[in-house]
């Protein structure tokens, strides 16, 4: 029996997946290498990026010895998540802020923009002509587009959405000095260019990227909204995609860890008489948000324990 032809919306999703999974890492690696060579490579006792174990160890050193990038592997094996960590979240490329303290490119240029969840930067070009700001915004635009893929609940995408995402991607590439020919080429692919084995490979790539994204969501204060949104997206998809049950379990474990960490933090403050009412209120709100993210997936049972009680009762 002949295979049913792909709908245009399915082809759009396959093409967008291919752009994110195959072209974004190439652009990010090129950008990272340029940033390294221009910022670090010419310093005394440093070297240009040649992807050798020596230069990767040097990167670890410039990060202060603590790094979330798999520097034991070639940077050709780093995925989008690792490359975001290696660029806009890296201490190696931090710059002084208005107070004189060094901040990562994300803290300095991205966070002040306060882009609402699910939206994009209106422009990735610095209004003041700051090249570092343009680089940061362009990389973050690629991050936002990658997140859209991880949050997708359907393997379909309408033409308006696809065209919008391609437009954002091309603007980011241009801002980074990367050619957009590859994006144009993928945008013109036809159904025959996506045989079953290629589609399965893309599906596996999306799952792997989503798992890496989940592990990245460790900063509670800044990423709680993303945790909630990703949780909802995965829950909607889990019924038809059994592989995502593992992702739900991973996210559930992460939320539980964050709740426990927040409670332990406040307990230590209370016992040391250093917690103010403001501290209690702030952490109680944080835990409430985490509980909301958790309960969005699994309604609390009758034996939910102290996580269902007000925080102050938990601590007494």
C-alpha positions in Angstrom: 0.0 0.0 0.0 1.4 3.4 -1.0 2.4 5.8 1.8 0.1 8.7 2.3 1.6 12.0 1.1 2.8 14.5 3.7 0.6 17.5 4.2 2.1 20.9 3.7 1.9 21.5 7.4 3.9 18.3 8.1 6.6 19.3 5.6 6.9 22.7 7.2 7.5 21.1 10.6 10.1 18.7 9.1 11.9 21.6 7.4 11.9 23.7 10.5 13.2 20.8 12.5 16.0 20.3 10.0 17.0 24.0 10.2 17.1 23.9 14.0 18.9 20.6 14.4 21.3 20.8 11.5 21.9 24.5 10.7 21.7 26.2 14.1 24.6 24.2 15.6 26.8 25.0 12.6 26.1 28.7 12.9 26.6 28.6 16.7 29.9 26.8 16.4 31.2 29.3 13.9 30.1 32.1 16.2 31.7 30.6 19.2 34.9 30.1 17.4 34.9 33.8 16.2 34.1 35.0 19.7 36.9 32.9 21.2 39.5 34.0 18.7 38.6 37.7 19.0 38.2 37.7 22.7 40.5 35.0 24.2 42.7 33.6 21.5 45.3 36.5 21.4 45.7 36.8 25.1 49.1 35.8 26.7 49.4 32.0 27.2 46.2 31.5 25.2 45.7 30.2 21.7 43.2 30.4 18.8 40.5 27.8 18.8 41.7 24.6 17.1 39.4 22.3 19.0 42.3 20.5 20.6 42.1 19.1 24.1 44.5 21.8 25.1 42.3 24.7 24.0 39.2 23.0 25.4 40.9 22.7 28.7 41.8 26.4 28.4 38.1 27.2 27.9 37.3 25.3 31.2 40.0 27.4 32.9 38.6 30.7 31.6 35.2 29.6 32.9 36.7 29.2 36.4 36.9 25.5 36.3 33.1 24.9 36.4 31.4 24.4 33.1 28.2 22.8 31.7 29.7 22.3 28.3 31.0 18.8 27.4 34.6 20.0 26.7 35.8 16.4 26.8 34.2 16.1 23.4 35.0 18.0 20.2 33.0 21.1 19.8 31.6 19.5 16.6 29.6 17.3 19.0 28.2 20.1 21.1 24.5 20.5 20.6 22.5 23.8 20.7 22.2 23.7 24.5 25.9 23.4 25.0 26.6 26.1 22.4 24.3 28.5 24.2 26.1 27.8 27.4 29.4 28.3 25.6 28.4 31.8 24.3 25.8 34.0 25.9 25.9 32.1 29.3 29.7 31.8 29.4 31.8 33.7 31.9 34.6 33.8 29.3 32.8 36.4 27.3 31.4 38.4 30.2 31.6 42.2 30.0 31.4 44.9 32.6 28.0 46.3 33.3 27.0 49.8 34.5 28.1 48.9 38.0 31.5 47.7 36.8 30.7 44.1 37.7 31.2 41.5 34.9 28.0 39.9 33.5 27.4 37.3 30.9 26.1 38.4 27.6 22.7 37.0 28.6 22.6 38.9 31.8 23.9 42.1 30.2 21.9 42.3 27.0 19.2 39.6 26.9 17.5 39.6 30.3 16.9 43.4 30.4 14.8 42.9 27.2 12.2 40.8 29.2 10.9 39.1 26.1 7.6 37.4 27.1 7.5 33.7 27.1 6.7 32.4 23.6 7.7 35.6 21.8 10.8 36.7 19.9 13.1 39.7 19.8 11.6 42.3 17.5 15.1 43.1 16.2 18.4 41.4 16.9 20.4 44.5 15.8 21.7 46.6 18.7 20.1 50.1 18.6 23.3 51.6 19.7 25.5 49.8 17.3 27.1 47.5 20.0 28.4 44.5 18.3 28.4 42.4 21.5 24.7 43.2 22.0 23.9 42.3 18.5 25.7 39.0 18.9 23.9 38.2 22.1 20.5 39.1 20.8 21.0 37.0 17.6 22.2 34.0 19.6 19.2 34.3 21.9 16.9 34.5 18.9 18.1 31.2 17.8 17.6 29.9 21.4 14.0 31.1 21.4 13.4 29.4 18.0 15.0 26.2 19.3 12.7 26.4 22.4 9.7 26.6 20.0 10.7 23.3 18.5 11.0 21.7 22.0 7.7 23.0 23.1 5.8 21.8 19.9 2.9 19.6 20.7 2.2 18.7 17.0 4.4 17.6 14.1 2.7 20.2 11.9 3.3 23.9 11.2 1.2 26.3 9.1 2.9 28.4 6.4 2.5 31.7 8.2 4.3 30.3 11.3 7.0 28.6 9.2 7.7 31.8 7.2 7.9 33.8 10.4 10.4 31.4 12.0 12.5 31.3 8.9 12.5 35.1 8.8 13.7 35.2 12.4 16.4 32.6 11.8 17.7 34.4 8.7 17.9 37.7 10.5 19.8 36.1 13.3 22.2 34.4 10.9 22.8 37.7 9.1 23.5 39.5 12.3 26.1 36.9 13.2 27.7 37.1 9.8 26.5 33.7 8.7 25.3 32.9 5.2 21.6 32.0 4.9 21.9 29.9 1.8 21.5 26.7 3.8 18.2 27.9 5.3 16.9 28.9 1.9 17.9 25.5 0.5 16.0 23.6 3.3 13.0 25.9 2.8 12.7 24.8 -0.8 12.9 21.0 0.0 10.0 18.8 -1.3 8.3 15.8 0.0 10.7 13.5 -1.8 13.5 15.0 0.3 12.0 13.6 3.5 11.9 9.8 3.3 10.7 7.8 6.3 14.2 7.2 7.7 15.0 10.9 7.5 11.8 11.8 9.3 12.6 9.3 12.0 16.1 10.8 12.4 14.5 14.2 12.8 12.1 13.0 15.4 14.9 11.4 17.4 16.9 14.7 17.1 13.9 16.7 18.5 13.6 14.3 21.4 17.4 14.5 22.2 17.3 18.3 21.9 14.3 18.4 24.3 16.0 16.3 26.9 19.1 18.5 26.7 16.8 21.5 27.1 15.2 20.0 30.2 18.5 19.5 31.8 19.4 23.1 31.1 16.5 24.4 33.1 18.2 24.7 36.4 17.8 28.4 37.3 14.5 28.4 39.1 14.1 32.2 39.3 14.5 32.8 35.6 13.3 29.6 34.0 10.2 28.7 36.1 7.9 29.9 33.2 9.8 27.7 30.8 9.5 24.7 33.1 5.7 25.2 33.3 5.3 25.7 29.6 7.5 22.7 28.7 5.7 20.5 31.2 2.4 21.4 29.6 3.7 20.8 26.1 5.1 17.4 26.9 2.0 16.4 28.8 -0.1 17.2 25.7 2.1 15.1 23.5 2.8 12.1 25.8 -0.4 10.2 25.0 0.6 9.8 21.4 4.4 9.6 21.9 5.5 7.1 24.5 9.1 8.2 24.3 8.1 11.5 25.9 7.1 9.7 29.1 10.7 9.6 30.0 10.9 13.4 29.5 7.9 13.9 31.8 9.6 11.8 34.4 12.8 13.7 34.1 11.0 17.0 34.4 9.0 15.7 37.4 12.3 14.8 39.1 13.8 18.2 38.4 10.8 20.0 39.9 10.9 17.8 43.0 14.6 18.6 43.4 14.0 22.3 43.2 11.2 22.2 45.7 13.4 20.3 48.2 16.3 22.6 47.6 14.1 25.7 48.2 12.7 24.2 51.5 16.2 23.3 52.7 17.4 26.7 52.0 14.7 28.4 54.0 15.0 25.9 56.9 18.7 26.8 57.2 17.9 30.5 57.3 15.1 30.0 59.9 17.4 27.9 62.1 20.1 30.5 61.9 17.7 33.3 62.6 18.7 35.0 59.3 15.5 34.7 57.5 13.3 37.7 57.3 9.6 37.8 56.6 10.5 38.8 53.1 12.8 35.8 52.7 9.9 33.5 53.8 7.4 35.2 51.5 9.8 35.0 48.5 10.6 31.4 48.9 7.1 30.4 49.7 6.0 32.0 46.4 8.8 30.2 44.6 7.7 26.9 46.0 4.1 27.7 45.1 5.1 28.2 41.5 7.0 25.0 41.5 4.1 23.1 43.0 1.8 24.6 40.3 4.2 23.3 37.6 4.2 19.9 39.2 0.4 19.7 39.8 -0.2 20.7 36.1 1.1 17.3 35.3 0.0 15.2 38.2 -2.9 16.3 40.5 -1.8 15.9 44.2 -2.8 12.7 46.0 -4.3 12.5 49.4 -0.9 11.6 50.9 1.0 14.5 49.3 2.6 15.3 52.6 4.0 18.6 53.6 4.3 19.8 50.0 0.5 20.5 50.2 0.8 22.5 53.4 1.7 26.2 53.6 5.4 26.6 53.8 5.4 28.1 57.4 3.6 25.0 58.6 6.1 22.8 56.9 8.9 24.5 58.8 7.3 24.2 62.3 
